[in-house]
Every structure is written in structure tokens, then in C-alpha cells.
Amino acid sequence: MRIKEGYVINKLGLGYVVVAVGQATEEFHGVIKLNATGAFLWQSILDGADSREKLIEAMMKQYEDLDEATAGQDLDEFLSMVDFALEE
């Protein structure tokens, strides 16, 4: 998985937002708010974590008290929120 061209993340106050730019605005007309974990996952995808397994591994490394089941649930929630901006 990777992030489609035309989707960017920006820090806004204490949170983060994902917005479409350029051609991507024809597909997506909104803003998605992310917390720090969502921003971490977004950046992890940009940095090459291209599978569910790699993202769970990155989460468990970043958040030491996180168990695999909870990481998987949190990841699935994140992926469902940003699926419009992802491609295989």
C-alpha cells in the first residue's frame, strides 16, 4: 500500500489534517482530522511501511505498551478513515 499522489498531511494546532491537492481534489472534497497516532501511521506509510504487518510492527515499536490485537484494531480504524487516499 502507498498514499496516492495529491494527498498531503499538515499539522494544524495540536492535530493533523489530510487534504487533497491538485487532481486529487476531483476525487476528495473534504478534510480528515488525525491524531498523533494517525499522523504516525501516515508517515510510516510514506516511509515505506507498505503492508498491514509492517504498520502493526511500527506501532508496537513506537508504543511499547500496545498489544498486537489492539494495534490491529486501531490500524483497521485508521485505514478505513483514509482508504480514499491509499492504493496498492
C-alpha positions in Angstrom: 0.0 0.0 0.0 1.0 3.6 -0.6 -0.5 7.0 -0.4 -1.9 8.3 -3.7 -0.4 11.3 -5.3 -2.1 14.5 -4.3 -2.8 13.8 -0.7 -0.9 15.6 2.0 -0.8 15.9 5.7 -0.4 19.1 7.6 0.0 19.9 11.3 -2.9 22.1 12.4 -2.8 23.3 16.0 -2.4 20.2 18.2 -3.7 17.8 15.5 -3.2 16.9 11.9 -5.3 17.1 8.7 -5.1 15.3 5.4 -6.2 17.3 2.4 -6.3 16.7 -1.3 -4.3 18.9 -3.7 -4.2 19.2 -7.5 -6.0 16.5 -9.4 -6.9 14.6 -6.2 -9.4 17.3 -5.4 -11.6 15.9 -8.1 -12.0 12.7 -6.0 -12.0 14.0 -2.5 -13.5 17.3 -1.3 -13.1 17.1 2.4 -10.6 17.2 5.3 -9.7 14.2 7.5 -8.6 15.1 11.0 -5.9 12.8 12.5 -4.5 12.5 16.0 -0.8 11.9 16.6 -1.1 8.1 16.1 -2.9 8.7 12.8 -0.1 11.1 11.7 2.5 8.5 12.8 0.8 5.8 10.6 0.5 8.2 7.7 4.2 9.0 7.9 5.0 5.3 8.3 3.3 4.6 5.0 5.2 7.4 3.4 8.4 5.9 4.8 7.8 2.6 3.2 5.6 0.5 5.6 3.6 -0.9 2.8 1.6 -3.7 4.5 -0.7 -4.2 7.5 2.0 -6.3 9.1 4.7 -3.6 8.8 2.4 -1.0 10.2 1.5 -3.1 13.2 5.1 -3.7 13.8 5.9 0.0 13.6 3.0 0.8 16.0 4.2 -1.8 18.6 7.8 -0.4 18.3 6.5 3.2 18.8 4.1 2.4 21.5 5.7 -0.1 23.9 2.6 -0.9 25.9 0.5 -1.7 22.8 -0.5 -5.3 22.2 -0.9 -6.7 18.7 -4.7 -7.1 18.9 -5.2 -3.5 19.9 -2.7 -2.3 17.3 -4.6 -4.3 14.6 -7.9 -2.8 15.7 -6.5 0.8 15.8 -4.9 0.2 12.4 -8.0 -1.1 10.8 -9.9 2.0 12.0 -7.2 4.3 10.6 -7.2 2.5 7.3 -10.9 2.8 6.9 -10.7 6.5 7.5 -8.0 7.1 4.9 -8.8 4.4 2.3 -9.7 7.1 -0.3 -6.0 8.1 -0.2 -4.4 4.7 -0.4 -3.6 2.4 -3.3 -1.9 -0.9 -3.6 
